[in-house]
Amino acid sequence: MYRYNVQLKDYNSFRTEAVAKIFCEPDNIEDLRQCIADHPDLPKLVLGKGRNLFFTKDFDGLVIKPKTYGIREVPDDSDDSEHVFIEAKAAEDWDDFVRFCVDRGYSGLENLSYIPGTVGAAPIQNIGAYGSEVKDSIYEVVALDMDTLEVVSFSNEECAFGYRDSIFKRKRKYIIISVVFLLKRSYHYVPRYADLMRELENVENPSLQEVRDAVIRIRQRKLPDENTLPNCGSFFKNPYIETDKAEQIKAVYPDLPVYPVEGGLIKTSAAFLIDKAGFKGKQRGQIGTYPKQALIVVNYGSTDGNEIVSFMHEIQAAVNEKFGIQLEPEVRIL
Ligand SMILES: Cc1cc2nc3c(=O)[nH]c(=O)nc-3n(C[C@H](O)[C@H](O)[C@H](O)COP(=O)(O)OP(=O)(O)OC[C@H]3O[C@@H](n4cnc5c(N)ncnc54)[C@H](O)[C@@H]3O)c2cc1C
C-alpha cells in the first residue's frame, strides 16, 4: 500500500522537484482510514492532480492521493422534477465530470468547464470561472475527518464557502471522499460574463453544450496548457480593497476593473495591478508571468520551487509599493 521516497515532480503542475517520505493511493474508505491510522504522528498532505500547489522542499510526511472513482445519479423520492442530485467520487477528473453532466443536459457547472483537477479538490478553494462558483451547485460534501477517522457530511452552508475559500481549506483535516451536486435538468442561458457574451454574440439562445464549448475555446486561447508550459492557473487571488483605495487608483487608472462585493468592499483585478506594476510577461531566470495574462506565473524549466517563491515576492513587493495592496497567493506553497 505504501511507496517510499517518491519524487513529486509529476504530481504538481509547476513540475518542481521534492521527495515525499511516504506516498499512498487508497481506493476505498477502509484503506484511507488505515493509511492515517498507520501514521498518526506524520504530517499529511492530500493530493489531487497538483494543479493548485507546488513544492519548495521535500515533504517529510505522508502524501495521500485518493483513488476513489464513480459518478452516479442519486435516487430522489421527492416530486421535484426540475433538479437532479449527482454524486461524484473525489478522484474523478473535474472536466470529465462536467462533460458527463452537460451530455445529459444537467446545468449548473458548464461555466466551470475545462478547469484542471479533480472533483475532490473543487470544493477546497470553491473553484470559480466566468461568473460561476462551484458552491452554487454543491448540495453536500462527504469527507473523512483525519482526527477521528469518522466520515462526516457537510451541507452547503456548513462548507462555509467564500471567494477561493472553504472550511476544508481553513481546517485541512478533512479528506474529501465524494461531492453531491444539485443540478438543474433544464438550461436557460443568462448573459452575465463579458468574455462569454462576446464569444456567444452570434449564437441565438445558446444551448448548454454551446456554452461549454465557448468556455473551452476561450480558455484554450487565453490560458497556457499546464502540460506543455508548467503553471497553476491564477497565481494570486483578486484582492478585496476599500472603496477609497479603489477611487484613488481609478483617478490614475480609470480602467481599473471594480466589482462591489460583501462588506462594502471592492474586488479588483490582480492581473491589472501586476500588469501596471510592470510585471506582465516579465521573466526572472526560468520563471515569468505569462505574456498574455499577467496573473499566471509560468515555469520555463526550473525544478526549484524556491525560484517561484522569489518571483512571487518580487511581484508582491512591486504591487505593494505602487498601489499599497498586498497580493495573496491562491496557489498552495509547500
Ligand atoms: C491552467 C490552469 C487553469 C486554472 N483555472 C482555474 C480556474 O479558472 N478557476 C479555479 O478556481 N481554479 C483554476 N485553476 C486551479 C486548479 O485547477 C483548481 O484549484 C483545482 O481544483 C485543483 O485540483 P487538483 O485536483 O489539481 O488539486 P490539488 O492541486 O492536488 O490540490 C489543491 C488543494 O486541495 C487539496 N485537496 C485535493 N484533493 C483533496 C481531497 N480529496 N480532500 C481534501 N483536500 C484535497 C490539496 O491538499 C490542496 O490544498 C487552474 C489551474 C491551472 C493549471
PDBQT file of the ligand as one rigid body, heavy atoms in Angstrom, charges set to zero:
ROOT
HETATM    1  C1  LIG A 401      -4.176  26.157 -16.412  1.00  0.00    +0.000 C 
HETATM    2  C2  LIG A 401      -4.934  26.234 -15.109  1.00  0.00    +0.000 A 
HETATM    3  C3  LIG A 401      -6.123  26.937 -15.057  1.00  0.00    +0.000 A 
HETATM    4  C4  LIG A 401      -6.847  27.005 -13.866  1.00  0.00    +0.000 A 
HETATM    5  N1  LIG A 401      -8.015  27.703 -13.849  1.00  0.00    +0.000 NA
HETATM    6  C5  LIG A 401      -8.739  27.795 -12.714  1.00  0.00    +0.000 A 
HETATM    7  C6  LIG A 401      -9.980  28.496 -12.691  1.00  0.00    +0.000 A 
HETATM    8  O1  LIG A 401     -10.460  29.007 -13.708  1.00  0.00    +0.000 OA
HETATM    9  N2  LIG A 401     -10.639  28.581 -11.514  1.00  0.00    +0.000 N 
HETATM   10  C7  LIG A 401     -10.173  27.994 -10.367  1.00  0.00    +0.000 A 
HETATM   11  O2  LIG A 401     -10.840  28.124  -9.333  1.00  0.00    +0.000 OA
HETATM   12  N3  LIG A 401      -9.002  27.310 -10.357  1.00  0.00    +0.000 NA
HETATM   13  C8  LIG A 401      -8.290  27.191 -11.502  1.00  0.00    +0.000 A 
HETATM   14  N4  LIG A 401      -7.093  26.510 -11.505  1.00  0.00    +0.000 N 
HETATM   15  C9  LIG A 401      -6.609  25.883 -10.256  1.00  0.00    +0.000 C 
HETATM   16  C10 LIG A 401      -6.961  24.369 -10.165  1.00  0.00    +0.000 C 
HETATM   17  O3  LIG A 401      -7.395  23.887 -11.407  1.00  0.00    +0.000 OA
HETATM   18  C11 LIG A 401      -8.046  24.105  -9.119  1.00  0.00    +0.000 C 
HETATM   19  O4  LIG A 401      -7.677  24.610  -7.865  1.00  0.00    +0.000 OA
HETATM   20  C12 LIG A 401      -8.339  22.597  -8.973  1.00  0.00    +0.000 C 
HETATM   21  O5  LIG A 401      -9.444  22.403  -8.128  1.00  0.00    +0.000 OA
HETATM   22  C13 LIG A 401      -7.135  21.822  -8.451  1.00  0.00    +0.000 C 
HETATM   23  O6  LIG A 401      -7.457  20.454  -8.472  1.00  0.00    +0.000 OA
HETATM   24  P1  LIG A 401      -6.362  19.381  -8.143  1.00  0.00    +0.000 P 
HETATM   25  O7  LIG A 401      -7.026  18.031  -8.130  1.00  0.00    +0.000 OA
HETATM   26  O8  LIG A 401      -5.216  19.512  -9.049  1.00  0.00    +0.000 OA
HETATM   27  O9  LIG A 401      -5.979  19.779  -6.653  1.00  0.00    +0.000 OA
HETATM   28  P2  LIG A 401      -4.518  19.826  -5.978  1.00  0.00    +0.000 P 
HETATM   29  O10 LIG A 401      -3.727  20.910  -6.612  1.00  0.00    +0.000 OA
HETATM   30  O11 LIG A 401      -3.933  18.466  -5.937  1.00  0.00    +0.000 OA
HETATM   31  O12 LIG A 401      -4.924  20.276  -4.515  1.00  0.00    +0.000 OA
HETATM   32  C14 LIG A 401      -5.421  21.567  -4.288  1.00  0.00    +0.000 C 
HETATM   33  C15 LIG A 401      -5.787  21.689  -2.802  1.00  0.00    +0.000 C 
HETATM   34  O13 LIG A 401      -6.850  20.791  -2.497  1.00  0.00    +0.000 OA
HETATM   35  C16 LIG A 401      -6.437  19.835  -1.511  1.00  0.00    +0.000 C 
HETATM   36  N5  LIG A 401      -7.098  18.570  -1.910  1.00  0.00    +0.000 N 
HETATM   37  C17 LIG A 401      -7.049  17.977  -3.122  1.00  0.00    +0.000 A 
HETATM   38  N6  LIG A 401      -7.849  16.901  -3.132  1.00  0.00    +0.000 NA
HETATM   39  C18 LIG A 401      -8.396  16.810  -1.901  1.00  0.00    +0.000 A 
HETATM   40  C19 LIG A 401      -9.329  15.908  -1.276  1.00  0.00    +0.000 A 
HETATM   41  N7  LIG A 401      -9.834  14.845  -1.900  1.00  0.00    +0.000 N 
HETATM   42  N8  LIG A 401      -9.657  16.118   0.024  1.00  0.00    +0.000 NA
HETATM   43  C20 LIG A 401      -9.137  17.178   0.717  1.00  0.00    +0.000 A 
HETATM   44  N9  LIG A 401      -8.269  18.060   0.176  1.00  0.00    +0.000 NA
HETATM   45  C21 LIG A 401      -7.918  17.874  -1.107  1.00  0.00    +0.000 A 
HETATM   46  C22 LIG A 401      -4.929  19.809  -1.553  1.00  0.00    +0.000 C 
HETATM   47  O14 LIG A 401      -4.384  19.413  -0.321  1.00  0.00    +0.000 OA
HETATM   48  C23 LIG A 401      -4.631  21.271  -1.873  1.00  0.00    +0.000 C 
HETATM   49  O15 LIG A 401      -4.716  22.063  -0.719  1.00  0.00    +0.000 OA
HETATM   50  C24 LIG A 401      -6.354  26.380 -12.697  1.00  0.00    +0.000 A 
HETATM   51  C25 LIG A 401      -5.145  25.661 -12.762  1.00  0.00    +0.000 A 
HETATM   52  C26 LIG A 401      -4.451  25.578 -13.958  1.00  0.00    +0.000 A 
HETATM   53  C27 LIG A 401      -3.186  24.780 -14.017  1.00  0.00    +0.000 C 
ENDROOT
TORSDOF 0
